[in-house]
Amino acid sequence: MGPGQNCTVRAEWVAAVSIAAGAAALGYLAYKTLLCKDKSSKAMVNPNIQKDNPKVVHAFDMEDLGDKAVYCRCWRSKKFPLCDGSHTKHNEETGDNVGPLIIKRKEA
């Protein structure tokens, strides 16, 4: 093996290692983007309700609720904080199982 062939072999190894490293990096990025299920735990829950407030809080007096009150827990309701049934579509799209908070008076 002559001096010119040694450089050629080394260049081929460098090229092969570079291609393999690039393919590994692309594979890892594709896995994290497409297959990793961990994304849902880091997703924002509230998509658009009172985004200008640092914390969304609603308080009601029990006397003002009447016999029954149904509150949204999926953050998708157009009548938030009251439930409008938007959780049904949310659950179908995401596989979630969220439902409303129902508060009712105890029957005597």
C-alpha positions, 0 to 999 in steps of 0.5 A, spaced: 500 500 500 503 506 497 502 513 501 497 515 496 492 509 497 493 510 505 490 517 504 484 515 500 482 510 505 483 515 511 478 519 507 473 514 505 473 512 513 472 520 514 466 520 509 463 514 512 463 516 519 460 523 517 455 520 513 453 515 519 453 520 524 449 524 520 444 519 519 444 517 527 442 524 528 437 525 523 434 518 526 434 521 533 431 527 531 425 523 527 424 519 533 423 525 538 419 528 533 414 523 531 414 517 536 416 520 542 410 520 547 413 524 552 411 530 548 403 530 551 406 531 558 409 537 556 404 540 552 400 547 555 393 545 557 390 552 557 390 554 549 387 561 549 383 562 556 385 569 559 392 568 557 394 575 559 393 573 567 398 569 570 393 564 573 386 563 571 382 562 578 374 563 578 370 563 585 363 562 586 359 562 592 355 555 593 349 559 594 349 562 587 350 555 584 343 553 584 341 546 584 347 544 579 353 547 576 357 543 571 364 546 570 369 545 564 376 541 566 379 541 559 380 548 558 376 548 551 369 550 553 367 557 549 363 558 556 369 557 560 369 556 566 362 553 565 362 546 561 359 546 554 361 539 552 367 541 548 371 535 552 368 530 547 371 533 541 378 534 545 377 526 548 376 524 541 382 528 538 387 526 543 385 520 546 384 523 553 378 522 558 377 528 561 370 530 563 367 536 567 366 537 574 359 537 576 357 540 583 350 539 585 346 540 592 345 533 596 338 531 596 335 531 603 
